[in-house]
Amino acid sequence: MTKAISLALIVGGIVLLYFGGQAFNSVSSDVARFFTGSPSNKAIMLIVGGVVATLAGITGMALSGRKR
């Protein structure tokens, strides 16, 4: 994995985490939490996607430096 792709994954993951946090605190998530006890699926998927993308980017950055 090249450093550019890894950096793009990190930035994209951070953006997804931001939007996931916004969705988690939204009115629709509050309504879903009231009836189901858990936040909306959109908020959960954005946060999980952000974590996965950020970890993949960090792993790619760490591995691309070792191959030399």
All heavy atoms as TSV, in Angstrom:
chain	resi	resn	atom	element	x	y	z
A	1	MET	N	N	0.851	-1.170	0.000
A	1	MET	CA	C	0.000	0.000	0.000
A	1	MET	C	C	0.899	1.236	0.000
A	1	MET	O	O	1.798	1.361	0.803
A	1	MET	CB	C	-0.888	-0.018	1.237
A	1	MET	CG	C	-2.043	0.918	1.148
A	1	MET	SD	S	-3.157	0.920	2.565
A	1	MET	CE	C	-3.731	-0.740	2.625
A	2	THR	N	N	0.648	2.138	-0.899
A	2	THR	CA	C	1.481	3.320	-0.968
A	2	THR	C	C	1.095	4.317	0.118
A	2	THR	O	O	0.017	4.232	0.709
A	2	THR	CB	C	1.342	3.991	-2.342
A	2	THR	OG1	O	0.007	4.447	-2.501
A	2	THR	CG2	C	1.680	3.024	-3.470
A	3	LYS	N	N	2.003	5.240	0.339
A	3	LYS	CA	C	1.747	6.238	1.378
A	3	LYS	C	C	0.580	7.151	1.021
A	3	LYS	O	O	-0.152	7.587	1.900
A	3	LYS	CB	C	3.012	7.055	1.628
A	3	LYS	CG	C	4.073	6.279	2.346
A	3	LYS	CD	C	5.244	7.160	2.705
A	3	LYS	CE	C	6.300	6.329	3.408
A	3	LYS	NZ	N	7.417	7.149	3.856
A	4	ALA	N	N	0.394	7.430	-0.266
A	4	ALA	CA	C	-0.709	8.305	-0.681
A	4	ALA	C	C	-2.059	7.658	-0.386
A	4	ALA	O	O	-2.987	8.322	0.095
A	4	ALA	CB	C	-0.591	8.630	-2.157
A	5	ILE	N	N	-2.174	6.369	-0.668
A	5	ILE	CA	C	-3.429	5.665	-0.389
A	5	ILE	C	C	-3.666	5.596	1.114
A	5	ILE	O	O	-4.788	5.787	1.592
A	5	ILE	CB	C	-3.412	4.259	-1.011
A	5	ILE	CG1	C	-3.388	4.357	-2.527
A	5	ILE	CG2	C	-4.616	3.446	-0.553
A	5	ILE	CD1	C	-3.166	3.046	-3.232
A	6	SER	N	N	-2.602	5.335	1.858
A	6	SER	CA	C	-2.728	5.266	3.317
A	6	SER	C	C	-3.159	6.605	3.892
A	6	SER	O	O	-4.022	6.660	4.771
A	6	SER	CB	C	-1.400	4.838	3.938
A	6	SER	OG	O	-1.032	3.569	3.489
A	7	LEU	N	N	-2.579	7.667	3.389
A	7	LEU	CA	C	-2.949	9.005	3.864
A	7	LEU	C	C	-4.398	9.322	3.505
A	7	LEU	O	O	-5.133	9.892	4.319
A	7	LEU	CB	C	-2.007	10.054	3.274
A	7	LEU	CG	C	-2.191	11.475	3.775
A	7	LEU	CD1	C	-1.964	11.542	5.284
A	7	LEU	CD2	C	-1.247	12.404	3.057
A	8	ALA	N	N	-4.819	8.922	2.303
A	8	ALA	CA	C	-6.215	9.144	1.895
A	8	ALA	C	C	-7.170	8.356	2.791
A	8	ALA	O	O	-8.249	8.849	3.141
A	8	ALA	CB	C	-6.401	8.750	0.435
A	9	LEU	N	N	-6.794	7.137	3.169
A	9	LEU	CA	C	-7.633	6.350	4.077
A	9	LEU	C	C	-7.730	7.006	5.451
A	9	LEU	O	O	-8.802	7.008	6.066
A	9	LEU	CB	C	-7.077	4.934	4.212
A	9	LEU	CG	C	-7.392	3.975	3.078
A	9	LEU	CD1	C	-6.600	2.695	3.241
A	9	LEU	CD2	C	-8.871	3.685	3.029
A	10	ILE	N	N	-6.636	7.545	5.941
A	10	ILE	CA	C	-6.660	8.212	7.246
A	10	ILE	C	C	-7.567	9.441	7.200
A	10	ILE	O	O	-8.423	9.633	8.067
A	10	ILE	CB	C	-5.235	8.587	7.692
A	10	ILE	CG1	C	-4.430	7.320	7.991
A	10	ILE	CG2	C	-5.261	9.503	8.908
A	10	ILE	CD1	C	-2.952	7.556	8.231
A	11	VAL	N	N	-7.402	10.255	6.167
A	11	VAL	CA	C	-8.225	11.465	6.049
A	11	VAL	C	C	-9.700	11.096	5.861
A	11	VAL	O	O	-10.580	11.670	6.509
A	11	VAL	CB	C	-7.725	12.347	4.888
A	11	VAL	CG1	C	-8.689	13.481	4.599
A	11	VAL	CG2	C	-6.339	12.895	5.206
A	12	GLY	N	N	-9.964	10.119	5.000
A	12	GLY	CA	C	-11.338	9.677	4.789
A	12	GLY	C	C	-11.951	9.097	6.054
A	12	GLY	O	O	-13.129	9.314	6.342
A	13	GLY	N	N	-11.159	8.352	6.817
A	13	GLY	CA	C	-11.641	7.795	8.078
A	13	GLY	C	C	-11.990	8.867	9.090
A	13	GLY	O	O	-13.008	8.771	9.784
A	14	ILE	N	N	-11.174	9.899	9.145
A	14	ILE	CA	C	-11.447	10.999	10.075
A	14	ILE	C	C	-12.724	11.735	9.663
A	14	ILE	O	O	-13.544	12.096	10.512
A	14	ILE	CB	C	-10.235	11.946	10.162
A	14	ILE	CG1	C	-9.082	11.224	10.860
A	14	ILE	CG2	C	-10.596	13.245	10.874
A	14	ILE	CD1	C	-7.773	11.956	10.820
A	15	VAL	N	N	-12.910	11.913	8.355
A	15	VAL	CA	C	-14.132	12.569	7.871
A	15	VAL	C	C	-15.359	11.718	8.215
A	15	VAL	O	O	-16.385	12.237	8.671
A	15	VAL	CB	C	-14.041	12.836	6.354
A	15	VAL	CG1	C	-15.378	13.254	5.777
A	15	VAL	CG2	C	-12.974	13.883	6.066
A	16	LEU	N	N	-15.257	10.400	8.011
A	16	LEU	CA	C	-16.370	9.515	8.360
A	16	LEU	C	C	-16.664	9.546	9.855
A	16	LEU	O	O	-17.826	9.524	10.265
A	16	LEU	CB	C	-16.076	8.083	7.920
A	16	LEU	CG	C	-16.198	7.784	6.435
A	16	LEU	CD1	C	-15.743	6.358	6.147
A	16	LEU	CD2	C	-17.613	7.997	5.957
A	17	LEU	N	N	-15.631	9.591	10.667
A	17	LEU	CA	C	-15.837	9.678	12.114
A	17	LEU	C	C	-16.543	10.977	12.497
A	17	LEU	O	O	-17.412	10.989	13.371
A	17	LEU	CB	C	-14.505	9.563	12.856
A	17	LEU	CG	C	-13.919	8.167	12.931
A	17	LEU	CD1	C	-12.495	8.228	13.482
A	17	LEU	CD2	C	-14.777	7.281	13.805
A	18	TYR	N	N	-16.184	12.065	11.838
A	18	TYR	CA	C	-16.839	13.345	12.115
A	18	TYR	C	C	-18.334	13.269	11.784
A	18	TYR	O	O	-19.182	13.644	12.600
A	18	TYR	CB	C	-16.169	14.462	11.309
A	18	TYR	CG	C	-16.920	15.770	11.406
A	18	TYR	CD1	C	-16.825	16.554	12.557
A	18	TYR	CD2	C	-17.736	16.211	10.373
A	18	TYR	CE1	C	-17.527	17.742	12.661
A	18	TYR	CE2	C	-18.435	17.392	10.469
A	18	TYR	CZ	C	-18.327	18.157	11.609
A	18	TYR	OH	O	-19.028	19.334	11.712
A	19	PHE	N	N	-18.633	12.784	10.569
A	19	PHE	CA	C	-20.038	12.703	10.176
A	19	PHE	C	C	-20.790	11.669	11.007
A	19	PHE	O	O	-21.985	11.818	11.264
A	19	PHE	CB	C	-20.169	12.408	8.687
A	19	PHE	CG	C	-19.873	13.602	7.822
A	19	PHE	CD1	C	-18.837	13.581	6.919
A	19	PHE	CD2	C	-20.636	14.750	7.924
A	19	PHE	CE1	C	-18.554	14.681	6.137
A	19	PHE	CE2	C	-20.370	15.868	7.151
A	19	PHE	CZ	C	-19.317	15.829	6.249
A	20	GLY	N	N	-20.115	10.624	11.432
A	20	GLY	CA	C	-20.744	9.654	12.320
A	20	GLY	C	C	-21.092	10.263	13.666
A	20	GLY	O	O	-22.148	9.983	14.228
A	21	GLY	N	N	-20.226	11.115	14.170
A	21	GLY	CA	C	-20.515	11.821	15.419
A	21	GLY	C	C	-21.685	12.773	15.269
A	21	GLY	O	O	-22.530	12.894	16.165
A	22	GLN	N	N	-21.759	13.441	14.118
A	22	GLN	CA	C	-22.886	14.337	13.857
A	22	GLN	C	C	-24.191	13.549	13.755
A	22	GLN	O	O	-25.216	13.970	14.267
A	22	GLN	CB	C	-22.650	15.128	12.567
A	22	GLN	CG	C	-21.491	16.088	12.645
A	22	GLN	CD	C	-21.699	17.170	13.668
A	22	GLN	OE1	O	-22.770	17.740	13.783
A	22	GLN	NE2	N	-20.666	17.448	14.434
A	23	ALA	N	N	-24.146	12.407	13.085
A	23	ALA	CA	C	-25.343	11.579	12.948
A	23	ALA	C	C	-25.745	10.966	14.287
A	23	ALA	O	O	-26.927	10.776	14.560
A	23	ALA	CB	C	-25.108	10.474	11.916
A	24	PHE	N	N	-24.765	10.649	15.119
A	24	PHE	CA	C	-25.044	10.071	16.428
A	24	PHE	C	C	-25.812	11.046	17.308
A	24	PHE	O	O	-26.652	10.651	18.106
A	24	PHE	CB	C	-23.730	9.673	17.102
A	24	PHE	CG	C	-23.898	8.906	18.378
A	24	PHE	CD1	C	-24.165	7.547	18.344
A	24	PHE	CD2	C	-23.784	9.528	19.607
A	24	PHE	CE1	C	-24.323	6.825	19.509
A	24	PHE	CE2	C	-23.941	8.819	20.783
A	24	PHE	CZ	C	-24.207	7.463	20.728
A	25	ASN	N	N	-25.521	12.337	17.163
A	25	ASN	CA	C	-26.173	13.361	17.980
A	25	ASN	C	C	-27.374	13.998	17.293
A	25	ASN	O	O	-27.884	15.006	17.768
A	25	ASN	CB	C	-25.162	14.450	18.354
A	25	ASN	CG	C	-24.088	13.919	19.262
A	25	ASN	OD1	O	-24.352	13.106	20.131
A	25	ASN	ND2	N	-22.857	14.350	19.040
A	26	SER	N	N	-27.844	13.435	16.184
A	26	SER	CA	C	-28.951	14.028	15.448
A	26	SER	C	C	-30.297	13.669	16.082
A	26	SER	O	O	-30.403	12.788	16.928
A	26	SER	CB	C	-28.937	13.548	13.994
A	26	SER	OG	O	-29.279	12.184	13.949
A	27	VAL	N	N	-31.335	14.353	15.626
A	27	VAL	CA	C	-32.680	14.126	16.142
A	27	VAL	C	C	-33.167	12.725	15.774
A	27	VAL	O	O	-33.767	12.029	16.598
A	27	VAL	CB	C	-33.653	15.200	15.605
A	27	VAL	CG1	C	-35.081	14.885	15.988
A	27	VAL	CG2	C	-33.252	16.570	16.106
A	28	SER	N	N	-32.879	12.289	14.542
A	28	SER	CA	C	-33.343	10.956	14.128
A	28	SER	C	C	-32.675	9.859	14.948
A	28	SER	O	O	-33.300	8.839	15.253
A	28	SER	CB	C	-33.087	10.739	12.638
A	28	SER	OG	O	-31.708	10.725	12.371
A	29	SER	N	N	-31.425	10.067	15.314
A	29	SER	CA	C	-30.747	9.086	16.155
A	29	SER	C	C	-31.330	9.103	17.567
A	29	SER	O	O	-31.436	8.051	18.206
A	29	SER	CB	C	-29.240	9.369	16.198
A	29	SER	OG	O	-28.558	8.347	16.872
A	30	ASP	N	N	-31.715	10.276	18.046
A	30	ASP	CA	C	-32.354	10.359	19.359
A	30	ASP	C	C	-33.698	9.633	19.372
A	30	ASP	O	O	-34.033	8.943	20.337
A	30	ASP	CB	C	-32.564	11.818	19.765
A	30	ASP	CG	C	-31.271	12.518	20.137
A	30	ASP	OD1	O	-30.277	11.814	20.424
A	30	ASP	OD2	O	-31.247	13.764	20.120
A	31	VAL	N	N	-34.457	9.766	18.283
A	31	VAL	CA	C	-35.740	9.074	18.186
A	31	VAL	C	C	-35.516	7.562	18.135
A	31	VAL	O	O	-36.198	6.793	18.826
A	31	VAL	CB	C	-36.529	9.565	16.954
A	31	VAL	CG1	C	-37.755	8.702	16.703
A	31	VAL	CG2	C	-36.929	11.022	17.129
A	32	ALA	N	N	-34.550	7.131	17.342
A	32	ALA	CA	C	-34.250	5.697	17.252
A	32	ALA	C	C	-33.773	5.158	18.597
A	32	ALA	O	O	-34.144	4.060	19.008
A	32	ALA	CB	C	-33.183	5.450	16.184
A	33	ARG	N	N	-32.977	5.952	19.297
A	33	ARG	CA	C	-32.489	5.543	20.617
A	33	ARG	C	C	-33.634	5.445	21.619
A	33	ARG	O	O	-33.629	4.572	22.488
A	33	ARG	CB	C	-31.436	6.548	21.101
A	33	ARG	CG	C	-30.273	5.928	21.782
A	33	ARG	CD	C	-29.249	6.953	22.253
A	33	ARG	NE	N	-29.375	8.248	21.624
A	33	ARG	CZ	C	-28.406	8.840	20.938
A	33	ARG	NH1	N	-27.257	8.265	20.806
A	33	ARG	NH2	N	-28.583	10.018	20.403
A	34	PHE	N	N	-34.623	6.316	21.510
A	34	PHE	CA	C	-35.765	6.295	22.420
A	34	PHE	C	C	-36.574	5.010	22.251
A	34	PHE	O	O	-36.981	4.396	23.230
A	34	PHE	CB	C	-36.654	7.524	22.171
A	34	PHE	CG	C	-37.880	7.558	23.023
A	34	PHE	CD1	C	-37.799	7.899	24.367
A	34	PHE	CD2	C	-39.119	7.239	22.489
A	34	PHE	CE1	C	-38.939	7.930	25.156
A	34	PHE	CE2	C	-40.261	7.269	23.264
A	34	PHE	CZ	C	-40.166	7.617	24.608
A	35	PHE	N	N	-36.803	4.602	20.986
A	35	PHE	CA	C	-37.643	3.435	20.735
A	35	PHE	C	C	-36.884	2.114	20.789
A	35	PHE	O	O	-37.432	1.103	21.202
A	35	PHE	CB	C	-38.349	3.564	19.384
A	35	PHE	CG	C	-39.450	4.587	19.405
A	35	PHE	CD1	C	-39.325	5.770	18.711
A	35	PHE	CD2	C	-40.597	4.368	20.142
A	35	PHE	CE1	C	-40.329	6.716	18.743
A	35	PHE	CE2	C	-41.620	5.303	20.172
A	35	PHE	CZ	C	-41.481	6.490	19.470
A	36	THR	N	N	-35.641	2.107	20.331
A	36	THR	CA	C	-34.903	0.840	20.239
A	36	THR	C	C	-33.815	0.692	21.286
A	36	THR	O	O	-33.341	-0.415	21.512
A	36	THR	CB	C	-34.267	0.686	18.852
A	36	THR	OG1	O	-33.288	1.712	18.673
A	36	THR	CG2	C	-35.307	0.744	17.761
A	37	GLY	N	N	-33.375	1.780	21.863
A	37	GLY	CA	C	-32.295	1.717	22.842
A	37	GLY	C	C	-30.915	1.822	22.224
A	37	GLY	O	O	-29.910	1.788	22.936
A	38	SER	N	N	-30.840	1.922	20.901
A	38	SER	CA	C	-29.541	2.069	20.238
A	38	SER	C	C	-29.648	3.178	19.193
A	38	SER	O	O	-30.732	3.473	18.697
A	38	SER	CB	C	-29.128	0.758	19.574
A	38	SER	OG	O	-30.021	0.416	18.545
A	39	PRO	N	N	-28.524	3.786	18.835
A	39	PRO	CA	C	-28.558	4.867	17.835
A	39	PRO	C	C	-28.920	4.331	16.450
A	39	PRO	O	O	-28.977	3.121	16.228
A	39	PRO	CB	C	-27.141	5.429	17.863
A	39	PRO	CG	C	-26.312	4.401	18.500
A	39	PRO	CD	C	-27.197	3.577	19.365
A	40	SER	N	N	-29.112	5.227	15.503
A	40	SER	CA	C	-29.518	4.825	14.151
A	40	SER	C	C	-28.423	4.022	13.464
A	40	SER	O	O	-27.237	4.120	13.797
A	40	SER	CB	C	-29.859	6.059	13.317
A	40	SER	OG	O	-28.694	6.823	13.099
A	41	ASN	N	N	-28.828	3.210	12.501
A	41	ASN	CA	C	-27.879	2.393	11.756
A	41	ASN	C	C	-26.880	3.248	10.984
A	41	ASN	O	O	-25.729	2.875	10.827
A	41	ASN	CB	C	-28.616	1.466	10.796
A	41	ASN	CG	C	-29.337	0.359	11.513
A	41	ASN	OD1	O	-28.996	0.019	12.639
A	41	ASN	ND2	N	-30.344	-0.187	10.867
A	42	LYS	N	N	-27.340	4.389	10.480
A	42	LYS	CA	C	-26.463	5.280	9.726
A	42	LYS	C	C	-25.302	5.750	10.603
A	42	LYS	O	O	-24.151	5.747	10.171
A	42	LYS	CB	C	-27.259	6.473	9.210
A	42	LYS	CG	C	-26.432	7.476	8.458
A	42	LYS	CD	C	-27.276	8.665	8.019
A	42	LYS	CE	C	-26.429	9.718	7.352
A	42	LYS	NZ	N	-27.216	10.891	6.976
A	43	ALA	N	N	-25.593	6.152	11.828
A	43	ALA	CA	C	-24.550	6.627	12.731
A	43	ALA	C	C	-23.551	5.517	13.045
A	43	ALA	O	O	-22.340	5.735	13.025
A	43	ALA	CB	C	-25.169	7.158	14.017
A	44	ILE	N	N	-24.065	4.335	13.296
A	44	ILE	CA	C	-23.188	3.216	13.624
A	44	ILE	C	C	-22.296	2.872	12.443
A	44	ILE	O	O	-21.084	2.660	12.599
A	44	ILE	CB	C	-24.016	1.996	14.072
A	44	ILE	CG1	C	-24.693	2.293	15.408
A	44	ILE	CG2	C	-23.149	0.752	14.180
A	44	ILE	CD1	C	-25.703	1.261	15.839
A	45	MET	N	N	-22.862	2.818	11.230
A	45	MET	CA	C	-22.087	2.459	10.052
A	45	MET	C	C	-21.025	3.510	9.733
A	45	MET	O	O	-19.907	3.166	9.335
A	45	MET	CB	C	-23.008	2.244	8.850
A	45	MET	CG	C	-23.931	1.058	9.003
A	45	MET	SD	S	-23.093	-0.482	9.417
A	45	MET	CE	C	-22.216	-0.788	7.922
A	46	LEU	N	N	-21.342	4.776	9.912
A	46	LEU	CA	C	-20.354	5.821	9.667
A	46	LEU	C	C	-19.194	5.730	10.652
A	46	LEU	O	O	-18.026	5.876	10.278
A	46	LEU	CB	C	-21.006	7.207	9.744
A	46	LEU	CG	C	-21.863	7.612	8.555
A	46	LEU	CD1	C	-22.642	8.884	8.880
A	46	LEU	CD2	C	-21.004	7.819	7.327
A	47	ILE	N	N	-19.491	5.486	11.911
A	47	ILE	CA	C	-18.447	5.393	12.920
A	47	ILE	C	C	-17.587	4.151	12.695
A	47	ILE	O	O	-16.348	4.227	12.732
A	47	ILE	CB	C	-19.054	5.418	14.335
A	47	ILE	CG1	C	-19.643	6.799	14.620
A	47	ILE	CG2	C	-18.017	5.039	15.385
A	47	ILE	CD1	C	-20.461	6.892	15.883
A	48	VAL	N	N	-18.214	3.017	12.421
A	48	VAL	CA	C	-17.454	1.791	12.173
A	48	VAL	C	C	-16.599	1.936	10.913
A	48	VAL	O	O	-15.421	1.552	10.894
A	48	VAL	CB	C	-18.403	0.573	12.069
A	48	VAL	CG1	C	-17.690	-0.649	11.538
A	48	VAL	CG2	C	-19.028	0.283	13.418
A	49	GLY	N	N	-17.167	2.499	9.859
A	49	GLY	CA	C	-16.402	2.726	8.633
A	49	GLY	C	C	-15.221	3.658	8.853
A	49	GLY	O	O	-14.134	3.453	8.311
A	50	GLY	N	N	-15.425	4.685	9.661
A	50	GLY	CA	C	-14.336	5.612	9.965
A	50	GLY	C	C	-13.215	4.961	10.741
A	50	GLY	O	O	-12.034	5.187	10.462
A	51	VAL	N	N	-13.578	4.129	11.698
A	51	VAL	CA	C	-12.558	3.430	12.494
A	51	VAL	C	C	-11.771	2.462	11.614
A	51	VAL	O	O	-10.535	2.419	11.667
A	51	VAL	CB	C	-13.205	2.697	13.691
A	51	VAL	CG1	C	-12.231	1.746	14.343
A	51	VAL	CG2	C	-13.720	3.702	14.706
A	52	VAL	N	N	-12.479	1.707	10.773
A	52	VAL	CA	C	-11.811	0.730	9.903
A	52	VAL	C	C	-10.887	1.429	8.910
A	52	VAL	O	O	-9.736	1.017	8.707
A	52	VAL	CB	C	-12.857	-0.149	9.182
A	52	VAL	CG1	C	-12.220	-0.976	8.086
A	52	VAL	CG2	C	-13.572	-1.041	10.176
A	53	ALA	N	N	-11.369	2.501	8.280
A	53	ALA	CA	C	-10.549	3.212	7.301
A	53	ALA	C	C	-9.320	3.853	7.961
A	53	ALA	O	O	-8.217	3.792	7.412
A	53	ALA	CB	C	-11.380	4.283	6.596
A	54	THR	N	N	-9.504	4.432	9.130
A	54	THR	CA	C	-8.374	5.051	9.825
A	54	THR	C	C	-7.349	4.007	10.237
A	54	THR	O	O	-6.140	4.210	10.039
A	54	THR	CB	C	-8.874	5.829	11.063
A	54	THR	OG1	O	-9.845	6.794	10.646
A	54	THR	CG2	C	-7.726	6.534	11.751
A	55	LEU	N	N	-7.792	2.888	10.768
A	55	LEU	CA	C	-6.853	1.832	11.151
A	55	LEU	C	C	-6.144	1.242	9.941
A	55	LEU	O	O	-4.943	0.942	10.007
A	55	LEU	CB	C	-7.575	0.736	11.933
A	55	LEU	CG	C	-8.022	1.105	13.339
A	55	LEU	CD1	C	-8.799	-0.045	13.966
A	55	LEU	CD2	C	-6.835	1.469	14.201
A	56	ALA	N	N	-6.858	1.082	8.824
A	56	ALA	CA	C	-6.216	0.579	7.611
A	56	ALA	C	C	-5.159	1.560	7.109
A	56	ALA	O	O	-4.074	1.153	6.681
A	56	ALA	CB	C	-7.264	0.327	6.537
A	57	GLY	N	N	-5.457	2.839	7.177
A	57	GLY	CA	C	-4.485	3.845	6.756
A	57	GLY	C	C	-3.261	3.885	7.651
A	57	GLY	O	O	-2.128	3.985	7.177
A	58	ILE	N	N	-3.473	3.786	8.947
A	58	ILE	CA	C	-2.346	3.787	9.889
A	58	ILE	C	C	-1.494	2.541	9.684
A	58	ILE	O	O	-0.257	2.611	9.681
A	58	ILE	CB	C	-2.856	3.898	11.334
A	58	ILE	CG1	C	-3.435	5.287	11.588
A	58	ILE	CG2	C	-1.743	3.583	12.330
A	58	ILE	CD1	C	-4.156	5.431	12.906
A	59	THR	N	N	-2.139	1.397	9.484
A	59	THR	CA	C	-1.403	0.159	9.236
A	59	THR	C	C	-0.615	0.254	7.931
A	59	THR	O	O	0.546	-0.165	7.865
A	59	THR	CB	C	-2.374	-1.041	9.176
A	59	THR	OG1	O	-3.099	-1.100	10.394
A	59	THR	CG2	C	-1.638	-2.337	8.941
A	60	GLY	N	N	-1.224	0.803	6.897
A	60	GLY	CA	C	-0.530	0.984	5.633
A	60	GLY	C	C	0.666	1.905	5.747
A	60	GLY	O	O	1.718	1.651	5.138
A	61	MET	N	N	0.544	2.965	6.525
A	61	MET	CA	C	1.683	3.874	6.734
A	61	MET	C	C	2.802	3.172	7.482
A	61	MET	O	O	3.975	3.346	7.167
A	61	MET	CB	C	1.234	5.123	7.495
A	61	MET	CG	C	0.380	6.055	6.709
A	61	MET	SD	S	1.240	6.863	5.375
A	61	MET	CE	C	1.855	8.287	6.219
A	62	ALA	N	N	2.444	2.377	8.463
A	62	ALA	CA	C	3.460	1.678	9.244
A	62	ALA	C	C	4.183	0.613	8.408
A	62	ALA	O	O	5.391	0.447	8.519
A	62	ALA	CB	C	2.835	1.028	10.480
A	63	LEU	N	N	3.424	-0.081	7.570
A	63	LEU	CA	C	4.033	-1.141	6.765
A	63	LEU	C	C	4.819	-0.609	5.582
A	63	LEU	O	O	5.792	-1.228	5.158
A	63	LEU	CB	C	2.957	-2.111	6.268
A	63	LEU	CG	C	2.269	-2.945	7.355
A	63	LEU	CD1	C	1.206	-3.830	6.723
A	63	LEU	CD2	C	3.281	-3.767	8.119
A	64	SER	N	N	4.441	0.533	5.024
A	64	SER	CA	C	5.161	1.073	3.890
A	64	SER	C	C	6.537	1.603	4.289
A	64	SER	O	O	7.442	1.638	3.464
A	64	SER	CB	C	4.354	2.183	3.204
A	64	SER	OG	O	4.272	3.319	4.041
A	65	GLY	N	N	6.718	1.965	5.520
A	65	GLY	CA	C	8.029	2.436	5.981
A	65	GLY	C	C	9.000	1.323	6.258
A	65	GLY	O	O	10.214	1.516	6.222
A	66	ARG	N	N	8.521	0.106	6.503
A	66	ARG	CA	C	9.384	-1.020	6.870
A	66	ARG	C	C	9.972	-1.756	5.682
A	66	ARG	O	O	10.950	-2.466	5.827
A	66	ARG	CB	C	8.586	-2.038	7.674
A	66	ARG	CG	C	8.336	-1.628	9.072
A	66	ARG	CD	C	7.867	-2.840	9.808
A	66	ARG	NE	N	6.972	-2.464	10.891
A	66	ARG	CZ	C	6.278	-3.304	11.579
A	66	ARG	NH1	N	6.318	-4.572	11.310
A	66	ARG	NH2	N	5.505	-2.880	12.548
A	67	LYS	N	N	9.396	-1.641	4.500
A	67	LYS	CA	C	9.799	-2.477	3.380
A	67	LYS	C	C	11.150	-2.091	2.786
A	67	LYS	O	O	11.655	-2.770	1.942
A	67	LYS	CB	C	8.732	-2.430	2.287
A	67	LYS	CG	C	7.481	-3.155	2.718
A	67	LYS	CD	C	6.490	-3.215	1.609
A	67	LYS	CE	C	5.253	-3.972	2.076
A	67	LYS	NZ	N	4.247	-4.062	1.045
A	68	ARG	N	N	11.751	-1.022	3.185
A	68	ARG	CA	C	13.028	-0.601	2.617
A	68	ARG	C	C	14.120	-1.282	3.293
A	68	ARG	O	O	14.828	-1.865	3.572
A	68	ARG	CB	C	13.204	0.894	2.801
A	68	ARG	CG	C	12.204	1.609	1.938
A	68	ARG	CD	C	12.356	3.074	2.093
A	68	ARG	NE	N	11.344	3.715	1.275
A	68	ARG	CZ	C	11.498	4.817	0.660
A	68	ARG	NH1	N	12.621	5.470	0.740
A	68	ARG	NH2	N	10.546	5.321	-0.049
